[in-house]
Amino acid sequence: MSVKKIYIIRHGQTDFNLKGIVQGSGVNSSLNATGKAQAQAFFEKYKDIPFDKVYTSVLKRTHETVDGFLRMGIAHEAHPGLNEISWGSNEGQKITPDEDAYYHWMLKQWQEGNTSLRIEGGESPDEVAERQQPVIQKLLKNTAEQNVLVCMHGRAMRILICQLLQYPLKSMDMFEHANLCLYQLDFTGSLFSIAKYNDTSHLKNLVVPKEEVKETAKP
């Protein structure tokens, strides 16, 4: 039986990740030095996989994360459907205690199944799921693509995995993630199964740049 393998990764670290600033779909940030090192480590580990295509969001942090594969000449498609959820007016801002409380209240609502609710000025999980559907149909219907690399964003990745596994969106927080983590999903033609879950083994020998170690240590 032919098995289609979809390798889903979150983008590498950005300064916004490092400093606890909300990104979302409205912030088009670049990778920092650590993020670039993470991208290179992932490339070294997986460069021999015969990827038929690379899918990314339209945001440059995903393009930079898979740059090594794109330089190999692998076909690439960028889709706004793979963009991160919009976090509304909080994007580009550090979280205040009040905003943090609101954020966790919203997460609880989603976990209870109220996935049509959206962060003020942003998107709901249901809306993200809807815009992901055209990309999902491409992934499912293109039988010529047996090994596919998808680079996207944390919350959007959780939503995508729920859809591929046919889980309700309220279950999305069960899919933990870190910068440049990997989920490998295998597809037999009818069902997906998880072969790798939030895997970061390719980062085990990563050396964090000194200036970013200092930044992380700040109160």
N, CA, C and O of each residue as an XYZ file, in Angstrom:
876
protein
N       0.835     -1.201      0.000
C       0.000      0.000      0.000
C       0.872      1.255      0.000
O       1.791      1.377      0.810
N       0.583      2.180     -0.906
C       1.322      3.438     -0.976
C       0.889      4.363      0.164
O      -0.302      4.551      0.411
N       1.871      4.929      0.844
C       1.590      5.827      1.964
C       2.106      7.220      1.633
O       3.288      7.401      1.342
N       1.225      8.186      1.678
C       1.609      9.591      1.491
C       2.085     10.135      2.828
O       1.420      9.947      3.847
N       3.228     10.807      2.834
C       3.782     11.347      4.069
C       3.778     12.868      4.019
O       4.326     13.475      3.098
N       3.154     13.472      5.021
C       3.099     14.932      5.118
C       3.887     15.355      6.359
O       3.545     14.995      7.485
N       4.935     16.116      6.128
C       5.806     16.606      7.191
C       5.390     18.050      7.489
O       5.586     18.939      6.660
N       4.819     18.276      8.664
C       4.310     19.600      9.024
C       5.226     20.195     10.084
O       5.397     19.619     11.158
N       5.811     21.344      9.782
C       6.713     21.995     10.733
C       6.226     23.400     11.058
O       5.605     24.079     10.240
N       6.531     23.803     12.275
C       6.328     25.204     12.652
C       7.594     25.972     12.264
O       8.693     25.419     12.288
N       7.435     27.231     11.911
C       8.585     28.061     11.537
C       9.597     28.174     12.680
O       9.272     27.924     13.840
N      10.813     28.552     12.334
C      11.859     28.770     13.334
C      11.594     30.012     14.173
O      10.678     30.789     13.904
N      12.421     30.172     15.191
C      12.226     31.259     16.157
C      12.418     32.642     15.520
O      13.273     32.831     14.655
N      11.599     33.603     15.971
C      11.741     35.009     15.608
C      11.995     35.810     16.882
O      11.842     35.293     17.989
N      12.380     37.057     16.722
C      12.556     37.905     17.907
C      11.238     38.106     18.651
O      11.231     38.300     19.866
N      10.127     38.061     17.924
C       8.823     38.192     18.577
C       8.577     36.994     19.497
O       8.085     37.162     20.613
N       8.916     35.786     19.036
C       8.823     34.607     19.898
C       9.700     34.785     21.133
O       9.270     34.521     22.256
N      10.920     35.230     20.915
C      11.905     35.357     21.988
C      11.460     36.347     23.055
O      11.693     36.134     24.245
N      10.822     37.426     22.628
C      10.457     38.507     23.545
C       9.004     38.442     24.022
O       8.543     39.335     24.733
N       8.287     37.388     23.632
C       6.915     37.234     24.101
C       5.943     38.219     23.495
O       4.997     38.650     24.154
N       6.171     38.581     22.231
C       5.291     39.517     21.527
C       4.372     38.725     20.597
O       4.812     37.793     19.922
N       3.104     39.099     20.567
C       2.122     38.383     19.746
C       2.402     38.619     18.264
O       2.591     39.758     17.836
N       2.428     37.532     17.478
C       2.649     37.664     16.034
C       1.328     37.561     15.283
O       0.731     38.587     14.958
N       0.867     36.375     15.005
C      -0.352     36.247     14.230
C      -0.126     36.500     12.758
O       1.011     36.665     12.316
N      -1.211     36.531     11.996
C      -1.114     36.666     10.544
C      -0.764     38.079     10.103
O      -0.351     38.287      8.963
N      -0.926     39.051     10.995
C      -0.674     40.444     10.616
C       0.738     40.919     10.856
O       1.047     42.076     10.573
N       1.609     40.064     11.370
C       3.008     40.439     11.638
C       3.900     39.580     10.756
O       3.941     38.359     10.905
N       4.616     40.223      9.832
C       5.435     39.495      8.856
C       6.899     39.525      9.278
O       7.735     40.140      8.615
N       7.197     38.856     10.386
C       8.532     38.889     10.969
C       9.470     37.886     10.305
O       9.039     36.931      9.660
N      10.774     38.136     10.485
C      11.806     37.245      9.968
C      12.363     36.370     11.081
O      12.175     36.660     12.263
N      13.041     35.310     10.700
C      13.733     34.483     11.682
C      14.888     35.260     12.302
O      15.521     36.083     11.641
N      15.156     34.988     13.584
C      16.365     35.530     14.196
C      17.493     34.514     14.012
O      17.325     33.519     13.308
N      18.652     34.768     14.651
C      19.808     33.884     14.455
C      19.509     32.464     14.912
O      19.927     31.504     14.265
N      18.788     32.320     16.025
C      18.426     30.989     16.490
C      17.491     30.306     15.507
O      17.650     29.120     15.216
N      16.511     31.050     14.990
C      15.585     30.485     14.018
C      16.295     29.997     12.768
O      15.954     28.947     12.224
N      17.276     30.753     12.313
C      18.037     30.335     11.132
C      18.852     29.085     11.426
O      18.980     28.210     10.570
N      19.405     28.997     12.636
C      20.146     27.798     13.024
C      19.212     26.588     13.115
O      19.583     25.481     12.725
N      18.000     26.806     13.632
C      17.012     25.730     13.679
C      16.657     25.252     12.272
O      16.572     24.050     12.019
N      16.451     26.203     11.363
C      16.114     25.862      9.978
C      17.229     25.048      9.333
O      16.962     24.086      8.613
N      18.465     25.428      9.588
C      19.590     24.704      9.014
C      19.690     23.294      9.595
O      19.980     22.337      8.876
N      19.448     23.176     10.903
C      19.494     21.857     11.548
C      18.424     20.937     10.981
O      18.679     19.757     10.742
N      17.225     21.472     10.763
C      16.161     20.660     10.175
C      16.527     20.258      8.749
O      16.319     19.113      8.348
N      17.065     21.191      7.999
C      17.464     20.898      6.618
C      18.502     19.782      6.572
O      18.393     18.868      5.756
N      19.503     19.849      7.439
C      20.549     18.828      7.446
C      19.977     17.453      7.753
O      20.438     16.450      7.209
N      18.980     17.404      8.619
C      18.375     16.127      9.005
C      17.493     15.543      7.906
O      17.450     14.327      7.721
N      16.791     16.410      7.177
C      15.745     15.932      6.256
C      16.003     16.242      4.783
O      15.115     16.054      3.952
N      17.193     16.710      4.451
C      17.468     17.100      3.065
C      17.447     15.923      2.092
O      17.297     16.125      0.887
N      17.595     14.709      2.593
C      17.609     13.553      1.699
C      16.221     12.946      1.484
O      16.072     11.997      0.714
N      15.195     13.494      2.167
C      13.820     13.063      1.885
C      13.442     13.595      0.495
O      13.624     14.783      0.231
N      12.927     12.753     -0.387
C      12.596     13.222     -1.743
C      11.266     13.982     -1.773
O      10.263     13.480     -2.281
N      11.276     15.188     -1.223
C      10.045     15.981     -1.187
C       9.593     16.340     -2.597
O      10.380     16.812     -3.417
N       8.323     16.110     -2.857
C       7.742     16.466     -4.152
C       7.327     17.934     -4.201
O       7.337     18.553     -5.265
N       6.963     18.487     -3.044
C       6.545     19.888     -3.002
C       6.682     20.424     -1.586
O       6.589     19.684     -0.607
N       6.906     21.734     -1.503
C       6.928     22.449     -0.229
C       5.769     23.435     -0.229
O       5.625     24.240     -1.149
N       4.951     23.365      0.805
C       3.854     24.313      0.992
C       4.191     25.211      2.180
O       4.667     24.731      3.208
N       3.946     26.509      2.039
C       4.148     27.447      3.144
C       2.972     28.413      3.217
O       2.120     28.453      2.328
N       2.946     29.195      4.303
C       2.059     30.353      4.338
C       2.673     31.435      3.453
O       3.716     31.209      2.839
N       2.051     32.585      3.382
C       2.623     33.681      2.593
C       3.566     34.534      3.439
O       4.156     35.484      2.924
N       3.719     34.221      4.701
C       4.547     35.015      5.610
C       6.003     34.575      5.530
O       6.302     33.384      5.446
N       6.904     35.553      5.557
C       8.303     35.252      5.223
C       9.008     34.358      6.245
O       9.998     33.710      5.905
N       8.524     34.308      7.482
C       9.199     33.420      8.442
C       9.065     31.952      8.054
O       9.924     31.143      8.404
N       7.998     31.597      7.335
C       7.897     30.219      6.857
C       8.795     29.994      5.636
O       9.407     28.934      5.509
N       8.876     30.966      4.752
C       9.742     30.843      3.582
C      11.196     30.712      4.016
O      11.936     29.888      3.478
N      11.605     31.518      4.984
C      12.990     31.473      5.463
C      13.299     30.135      6.122
O      14.429     29.651      6.050
N      12.303     29.538      6.762
C      12.514     28.266      7.451
C      12.816     27.139      6.471
O      13.594     26.241      6.794
N      12.226     27.166      5.296
C      12.425     26.084      4.315
C      13.345     26.518      3.176
O      13.353     25.891      2.117
N      14.112     27.574      3.383
C      14.948     28.126      2.314
C      15.910     27.083      1.738
O      16.144     27.055      0.530
N      16.470     26.224      2.602
C      17.407     25.213      2.114
C      16.769     24.282      1.090
O      17.404     23.908      0.104
N      15.513     23.910      1.326
C      14.804     23.036      0.401
C      14.444     23.766     -0.889
O      14.498     23.186     -1.973
N      14.077     25.038     -0.767
C      13.732     25.814     -1.961
C      14.955     26.010     -2.841
O      14.846     26.029     -4.067
N      16.126     26.156     -2.217
C      17.368     26.306     -2.978
C      17.710     25.029     -3.745
O      18.459     25.072     -4.721
N      17.172     23.913     -3.313
C      17.371     22.647     -4.033
C      16.500     22.561     -5.278
O      16.652     21.641     -6.082
N      15.588     23.516     -5.442
C      14.725     23.536     -6.613
C      13.428     22.772     -6.444
O      12.737     22.501     -7.425
N      13.081     22.413     -5.188
C      11.825     21.711     -4.943
C      10.657     22.658     -5.209
O      10.695     23.824     -4.816
N       9.632     22.158     -5.868
C       8.451     22.980     -6.179
C       7.858     23.544     -4.897
O       7.852     22.884     -3.858
N       7.356     24.781     -4.983
C       6.895     25.506     -3.791
C       5.587     26.212     -4.099
O       5.428     26.834     -5.149
N       4.655     26.102     -3.161
C       3.422     26.884     -3.225
C       3.222     27.601     -1.891
O       3.363     26.996     -0.829
N       2.893     28.892     -1.950
C       2.589     29.684     -0.756
C       1.098     29.981     -0.748
O       0.550     30.468     -1.737
N       0.437     29.686      0.377
C      -1.015     29.844      0.473
C      -1.393     30.686      1.698
O      -0.953     30.382      2.807
N      -2.198     31.735      1.517
C      -2.686     32.483      2.672
C      -3.517     31.621      3.614
O      -3.653     31.936      4.797
N      -4.075     30.528      3.084
C      -4.827     29.609      3.934
C      -3.997     28.975      5.025
O      -4.544     28.486      6.013
N      -2.670     28.973      4.863
C      -1.765     28.410      5.866
C      -1.225     29.465      6.829
O      -0.424     29.152      7.710
N      -1.665     30.721      6.660
C      -1.213     31.777      7.578
C      -1.660     31.482      9.014
O      -2.600     30.725      9.252
N      -0.956     32.104      9.951
C      -1.347     31.989     11.354
C      -2.724     32.613     11.566
O      -3.165     33.448     10.777
N      -3.393     32.200     12.634
C      -4.640     32.834     13.032
C      -4.382     34.320     13.263
O      -3.293     34.696     13.697
N      -5.347     35.151     12.985
C      -5.235     36.572     13.316
C      -5.596     36.771     14.784
O      -6.684     36.406     15.231
N      -4.652     37.362     15.524
C      -4.891     37.656     16.941
C      -5.406     39.082     17.137
O      -5.416     39.591     18.258
N      -5.833     39.724     16.051
C      -6.494     41.021     16.164
C      -5.601     42.136     16.674
O      -4.442     42.246     16.275
N      -6.143     42.963     17.557
C      -5.439     44.165     18.024
C      -4.227     43.849     18.885
O      -3.417     44.737     19.149
N      -4.083     42.604     19.329
C      -2.934     42.243     20.157
C      -1.663     42.015     19.347
O      -0.571     41.959     19.913
N      -1.791     41.885     18.042
C      -0.618     41.557     17.235
C       0.434     42.660     17.299
O       0.121     43.848     17.217
N       1.683     42.240     17.447
C       2.797     43.176     17.532
C       2.991     43.792     18.904
O       3.843     44.663     19.079
N       2.196     43.342     19.896
C       2.240     43.915     21.235
C       2.626     42.857     22.272
O       2.334     41.672     22.111
N       3.285     43.313     23.332
C       3.517     42.423     24.466
C       2.210     42.235     25.224
O       1.391     43.149     25.314
N       2.030     41.048     25.761
C       0.791     40.728     26.465
C       0.792     41.363     27.860
O       1.725     41.167     28.638
N      -0.259     42.121     28.164
C      -0.435     42.657     29.514
C      -1.141     41.601     30.368
O      -1.698     40.653     29.816
N      -1.133     41.737     31.694
C      -1.855     40.766     32.534
C      -3.328     40.641     32.175
O      -3.869     39.535     32.166
N      -3.991     41.771     31.877
C      -5.406     41.702     31.502
C      -5.597     40.961     30.187
O      -6.519     40.156     30.054
N      -4.725     41.229     29.208
C      -4.821     40.553     27.921
C      -4.521     39.065     28.063
O      -5.122     38.238     27.377
N      -3.593     38.728     28.954
C      -3.256     37.324     29.181
C      -4.455     36.573     29.764
O      -4.746     35.439     29.381
N      -5.139     37.231     30.694
C      -6.336     36.616     31.288
C      -7.419     36.418     30.224
O      -8.079     35.378     30.199
N      -7.606     37.410     29.347
C      -8.593     37.309     28.270
C      -8.223     36.184     27.304
O      -9.085     35.426     26.861
N      -6.932     36.085     26.984
C      -6.451     35.046     26.084
C      -6.758     33.658     26.657
O      -7.253     32.786     25.942
N      -6.468     33.456     27.929
C      -6.710     32.146     28.532
C      -8.211     31.857     28.685
O      -8.639     30.704     28.625
N      -8.988     32.900     28.880
C     -10.446     32.717     28.889
C     -10.917     32.238     27.514
O     -11.757     31.343     27.416
N     -10.365     32.845     26.445
C     -10.742     32.455     25.097
C     -10.311     31.025     24.803
O     -11.067     30.265     24.198
N      -9.108     30.648     25.222
C      -8.664     29.267     25.024
C      -9.627     28.289     25.690
O      -9.937     27.236     25.134
N     -10.098     28.647     26.888
C     -11.037     27.777     27.599
C     -12.346     27.651     26.811
O     -12.933     26.571     26.738
N     -12.794     28.763     26.224
C     -14.007     28.713     25.413
C     -13.822     27.761     24.226
O     -14.706     26.961     23.920
N     -12.683     27.854     23.572
C     -12.408     26.983     22.435
C     -12.361     25.520     22.879
O     -12.890     24.638     22.202
N     -11.718     25.275     24.027
C     -11.612     23.902     24.535
C     -12.979     23.329     24.888
O     -13.163     22.112     24.897
N     -13.926     24.197     25.175
C     -15.288     23.750     25.473
C     -16.143     23.597     24.211
O     -17.320     23.241     24.285
N     -15.540     23.868     23.069
C     -16.236     23.678     21.806
C     -16.774     24.928     21.162
O     -17.418     24.851     20.115
N     -16.528     26.089     21.761
C     -17.031     27.356     21.210
C     -16.029     27.937     20.205
O     -15.537     29.052     20.375
N     -15.741     27.167     19.166
C     -14.673     27.535     18.239
C     -15.101     28.567     17.187
O     -14.316     28.926     16.309
N     -16.341     29.037     17.280
C     -16.765     30.136     16.404
C     -16.427     31.493     17.012
O     -16.541     32.516     16.337
N     -16.013     31.514     18.280
C     -15.633     32.766     18.937
C     -14.259     33.200     18.454
O     -13.373     32.374     18.235
N     -14.095     34.509     18.291
C     -12.811     35.036     17.833
C     -12.252     36.038     18.829
O     -12.997     36.742     19.512
N     -10.921     36.091     18.900
C     -10.257     37.164     19.633
C     -10.704     38.495     19.036
O     -10.890     38.601     17.824
N     -10.879     39.515     19.885
C     -11.362     40.812     19.398
C     -10.526     41.318     18.228
O      -9.318     41.515     18.355
N     -11.178     41.525     17.093
C     -10.499     42.021     15.893
C      -9.775     40.938     15.110
O      -9.150     41.225     14.089
N      -9.851     39.694     15.578
C      -9.109     38.616     14.936
C     -10.015     37.556     14.323
O     -11.146     37.836     13.926
N      -9.494     36.334     14.256
C     -10.226     35.225     13.644
C     -10.618     34.187     14.678
O     -10.040     34.114     15.762
N     -11.598     33.395     14.326
C     -11.975     32.234     15.126
C     -11.303     30.992     14.540
O     -10.920     31.001     13.370
N     -11.153     29.921     15.330
C     -10.647     28.668     14.774
C     -11.492     28.152     13.607
O     -10.953     27.591     12.654
N     -12.802     28.338     13.678
C     -13.664     27.903     12.576
C     -13.306     28.623     11.276
O     -13.292     28.014     10.206
N     -13.020     29.907     11.375
C     -12.670     30.678     10.181
C     -11.325     30.240      9.608
O     -11.154     30.166      8.391
N     -10.375     29.951     10.489
C      -9.076     29.454     10.024
C      -9.255     28.103      9.335
O      -8.683     27.860      8.272
N     -10.058     27.223      9.950
C     -10.307     25.904      9.368
C     -10.911     26.029      7.972
O     -10.557     25.273      7.067
N     -11.813     26.974      7.801
C     -12.459     27.150      6.500
C     -11.455     27.578      5.441
O     -11.481     27.065      4.323
N     -10.562     28.521      5.782
C      -9.596     28.975      4.770
C      -8.499     27.942      4.506
O      -7.791     28.030      3.502
N      -8.358     26.974      5.395
C      -7.392     25.900      5.157
C      -7.929     24.838      4.196
O      -7.152     24.067      3.633
N      -9.233     24.792      4.005
C      -9.835     23.715      3.238
C      -9.289     23.568      1.812
O      -9.034     22.441      1.387
N      -9.097     24.666      1.051
C      -8.545     24.486     -0.306
C      -7.163     23.831     -0.305
O      -6.848     23.046     -1.199
N      -6.335     24.153      0.700
C      -5.006     23.536      0.787
C      -5.140     22.060      1.142
O      -4.433     21.219      0.589
N      -6.036     21.750      2.054
C      -6.257     20.352      2.433
C      -6.699     19.532      1.227
O      -6.250     18.400      1.045
N      -7.570     20.094      0.413
C      -8.028     19.375     -0.772
C      -6.881     19.115     -1.743
O      -6.823     18.060     -2.375
N      -5.969     20.077     -1.858
C      -4.772     19.867     -2.684
C      -3.933     18.717     -2.136
O      -3.478     17.854     -2.887
N      -3.733     18.716     -0.824
C      -2.916     17.677     -0.202
C      -3.528     16.295     -0.391
O      -2.812     15.319     -0.613
N      -4.838     16.215     -0.303
C      -5.511     14.921     -0.380
C      -5.632     14.405     -1.805
O      -5.510     13.203     -2.043
N      -5.871     15.306     -2.758
C      -6.202     14.878     -4.112
C      -4.996     14.672     -5.015
O      -5.080     13.940     -6.001
N      -3.875     15.308     -4.692
C      -2.709     15.194     -5.569
C      -1.924     13.933     -5.237
O      -1.043     13.951     -4.378
N      -2.242     12.849     -5.913
C      -1.602     11.562     -5.628
C      -0.154     11.505     -6.107
O       0.594     10.614     -5.704
N       0.250     12.444     -6.961
C       1.632     12.460     -7.446
C       2.596     12.959     -6.379
O       3.800     12.718     -6.464
N       2.071     13.654     -5.376
C       2.913     14.173     -4.298
C       2.882     13.198     -3.122
O       1.940     13.199     -2.330
N       3.915     12.371     -3.015
C       3.955     11.344     -1.980
C       4.684     11.802     -0.719
O       4.421     11.293      0.371
N       5.595     12.758     -0.863
C       6.317     13.333      0.279
C       6.190     14.845      0.216
O       6.709     15.486     -0.698
N       5.498     15.406      1.190
C       5.169     16.826      1.164
C       5.655     17.483      2.458
O       5.473     16.941      3.548
N       6.270     18.651      2.322
C       6.704     19.440      3.476
C       5.811     20.670      3.591
O       5.663     21.427      2.632
N       5.221     20.867      4.759
C       4.341     22.012      5.014
C       4.926     22.815      6.157
O       5.123     22.281      7.248
N       5.208     24.089      5.929
C       5.735     24.964      6.989
C       4.701     26.038      7.297
O       4.257     26.763      6.407
N       4.321     26.129      8.580
C       3.268     27.070      8.956
C       3.480     27.585     10.371
O       4.620     27.802     10.781
N       2.404     27.786     11.124
C       2.439     28.516     12.388
C       1.708     27.731     13.473
O       0.892     26.859     13.175
N       2.006     28.047     14.737
C       1.554     27.235     15.851
C       0.065     26.960     15.941
O      -0.351     25.803     15.878
N      -0.743     27.995     16.086
C      -2.185     27.783     16.249
C      -2.798     27.225     14.961
O      -3.637     26.325     15.005
N      -2.375     27.761     13.825
C      -2.892     27.269     12.544
C      -2.505     25.814     12.326
O      -3.275     25.048     11.747
N      -1.318     25.425     12.784
C      -0.879     24.039     12.656
C      -1.763     23.115     13.480
O      -2.124     22.031     13.023
N      -2.114     23.534     14.689
C      -3.010     22.740     15.526
C      -4.358     22.522     14.826
O      -4.921     21.428     14.864
N      -4.852     23.562     14.201
C      -6.141     23.480     13.511
C      -6.033     22.547     12.305
O      -6.916     21.720     12.076
N      -4.950     22.680     11.537
C      -4.762     21.824     10.367
C      -4.685     20.352     10.766
O      -5.309     19.504     10.129
N      -3.928     20.047     11.810
C      -3.778     18.654     12.238
C      -5.123     18.089     12.687
O      -5.447     16.941     12.382
N      -5.906     18.888     13.410
C      -7.253     18.443     13.789
C      -8.071     18.077     12.563
O      -8.755     17.054     12.548
N      -7.999     18.909     11.540
C      -8.791     18.647     10.335
C      -8.318     17.379      9.622
O      -9.136     16.571      9.182
N      -7.004     17.206      9.508
C      -6.490     16.026      8.813
C      -6.838     14.740      9.556
O      -7.126     13.714      8.939
N      -6.809     14.804     10.896
C      -7.112     13.629     11.708
C      -8.607     13.469     11.981
O      -9.036     12.498     12.604
N      -9.394     14.441     11.504
C     -10.850     14.444     11.708
C     -11.206     14.512     13.197
O     -12.139     13.853     13.657
N     -10.446     15.319     13.936
C     -10.734     15.593     15.334
C     -11.547     16.894     15.402
O     -11.405     17.745     14.524
N     -12.386     17.064     16.415
C     -13.056     18.352     16.598
C     -12.029     19.430     16.950
O     -11.018     19.145     17.592
N     -12.291     20.657     16.531
C     -11.327     21.733     16.776
C     -11.103     21.998     18.262
O     -10.060     22.532     18.642
N     -12.061     21.635     19.104
C     -11.872     21.837     20.540
C     -10.703     21.014     21.075
O     -10.227     21.264     22.182
N     -10.240     20.038     20.303
C      -9.124     19.177     20.713
C      -7.760     19.736     20.319
O      -6.741     19.099     20.585
N      -7.718     20.920     19.687
C      -6.474     21.375     19.073
C      -5.321     21.576     20.058
O      -4.159     21.456     19.670
N      -5.620     21.879     21.324
C      -4.529     22.129     22.257
C      -3.801     20.861     22.678
O      -2.793     20.939     23.381
N      -4.286     19.700     22.266
C      -3.563     18.469     22.543
C      -2.320     18.344     21.659
O      -1.433     17.533     21.929
N      -2.268     19.154     20.605
C      -1.128     19.111     19.694
C      -0.136     20.220     20.066
O      -0.190     21.333     19.543
N       0.759     19.879     20.978
C       1.751     20.843     21.457
C       2.734     21.175     20.335
O       2.881     20.419     19.375
N       3.399     22.314     20.475
C       4.365     22.694     19.438
C       5.462     23.568     20.020
O       5.284     24.246     21.032
N       6.601     23.529     19.344
C       7.741     24.392     19.648
C       8.257     24.921     18.317
O       7.901     24.398     17.261
N       9.093     25.952     18.360
C       9.673     26.448     17.114
C      10.461     25.336     16.426
O      11.279     24.664     17.052
N      10.211     25.154     15.158
C      10.804     24.129     14.303
C      10.555     22.708     14.811
O      11.413     21.834     14.690
N       9.376     22.495     15.376
C       8.969     21.125     15.692
C       8.407     20.470     14.434
O       8.046     21.149     13.473
N       8.340     19.145     14.455
C       7.835     18.372     13.331
C       6.701     17.449     13.751
O       6.797     16.734     14.749
N       5.631     17.477     12.972
C       4.606     16.441     13.009
C       4.667     15.718     11.659
O       4.559     16.350     10.608
N       4.838     14.412     11.693
C       4.756     13.635     10.462
C       3.447     12.866     10.469
O       3.187     12.071     11.373
N       2.621     13.108      9.450
C       1.345     12.414      9.304
C       1.405     11.533      8.068
O       1.768     11.988      6.984
N       1.046     10.271      8.243
C       1.023      9.316      7.143
C      -0.421      9.074      6.708
O      -1.310      8.894      7.539
N      -0.639      9.074      5.391
C      -1.985      8.960      4.821
C      -2.067      7.745      3.910
O      -1.301      7.634      2.953
N      -2.980      6.842      4.195
C      -3.130      5.614      3.411
C      -4.119      5.772      2.260
O      -4.282      4.858      1.451
N      -4.773      6.918      2.186
C      -5.800      7.137      1.175
C      -7.174      7.281      1.778
O      -8.111      7.735      1.122
N      -7.290      6.885      3.053
C      -8.566      7.028      3.746
C      -8.389      7.679      5.117
O      -9.240      8.458      5.546
N      -7.292      7.367      5.806
C      -7.062      7.891      7.149
C      -5.628      8.349      7.329
O      -4.701      7.820      6.715
N      -5.468      9.361      8.198
C      -4.149      9.815      8.614
C      -3.783      9.193      9.962
O      -4.649      8.943     10.799
N      -2.491      8.950     10.156
C      -1.977      8.552     11.465
C      -0.747      9.391     11.763
O      -0.072      9.863     10.848
N      -0.454      9.579     13.060
C       0.696     10.390     13.462
C       1.924      9.498     13.612
O       1.941      8.587     14.441
N       2.952      9.766     12.806
C       4.210      9.021     12.898
C       5.215      9.736     13.793
O       6.039      9.094     14.444
N       5.145     11.085     13.825
C       6.009     11.870     14.711
C       5.178     12.994     15.315
O       4.403     13.653     14.622
N       5.356     13.207     16.640
C       4.549     14.163     17.380
C       5.459     15.216     18.013
O       6.278     14.887     18.871
N       5.324     16.468     17.604
C       6.094     17.575     18.198
C       7.569     17.189     18.334
O       8.183     17.420     19.376
N       8.121     16.611     17.298
C       9.485     16.089     17.329
C      10.496     17.213     17.135
O      10.425     17.956     16.155
N      11.428     17.335     18.062
C      12.503     18.329     17.952
C      13.875     17.669     18.079
O      14.853     18.340     18.408
N      13.954     16.372     17.824
C      15.227     15.659     17.976
C      16.306     16.211     17.051
O      17.495     16.104     17.353
N      15.901     16.798     15.930
C      16.863     17.380     14.994
C      17.534     18.633     15.560
O      18.505     19.127     14.986
N      17.025     19.148     16.679
C      17.581     20.368     17.290
C      18.465     20.067     18.507
O      18.908     20.990     19.189
N      18.720     18.798     18.780
C      19.367     18.442     20.044
C      20.777     18.997     20.174
O      21.247     19.222     21.289
N      21.455     19.220     19.067
C      22.823     19.749     19.116
C      22.886     21.225     18.735
O      23.957     21.750     18.429
N      21.736     21.888     18.755
C      21.681     23.296     18.344
C      22.420     24.185     19.331
O      22.267     24.041     20.544
N      23.215     25.095     18.808
C      23.923     26.076     19.627
C      23.198     27.408     19.511
O      23.095     27.965     18.418
N      22.688     27.928     20.640
C      21.966     29.204     20.641
C      22.973     30.350     20.642
O      23.889     30.353     21.464
N      22.826     31.331     19.734
C      23.742     32.474     19.712
C      23.800     33.185     21.063
O      22.786     33.312     21.750
N      24.993     33.645     21.436
C      25.198     34.223     22.766
C      24.277     35.394     23.056
O      23.763     35.520     24.167
N      24.061     36.260     22.060
C      23.239     37.444     22.311
C      21.798     37.047     22.619
O      21.104     37.763     23.341
N      21.342     35.926     22.087
C      19.974     35.511     22.342
C      19.847     34.784     23.671
O      18.779     34.791     24.283
N      20.922     34.158     24.122
C      20.929     33.601     25.477
C      20.777     34.727     26.485
O      20.030     34.591     27.454
N      21.476     35.839     26.271
C      21.373     36.998     27.166
C      19.975     37.576     27.141
O      19.438     37.937     28.188
N      19.374     37.670     25.962
C      18.033     38.237     25.833
C      17.018     37.360     26.581
O      16.136     37.873     27.269
N      17.150     36.045     26.442
C      16.232     35.135     27.112
C      16.337     35.254     28.633
O      15.348     35.073     29.345
N      17.539     35.560     29.126
C      17.761     35.615     30.569
C      17.246     36.900     31.198
O      17.207     37.002     32.424
N      16.845     37.895     30.389
C      16.343     39.147     30.949
C      15.023     38.916     31.687
O      14.235     38.062     31.278
N      14.761     39.678     32.792
C      13.500     39.514     33.519
C      12.321     40.013     32.691
O      11.178     39.953     33.145
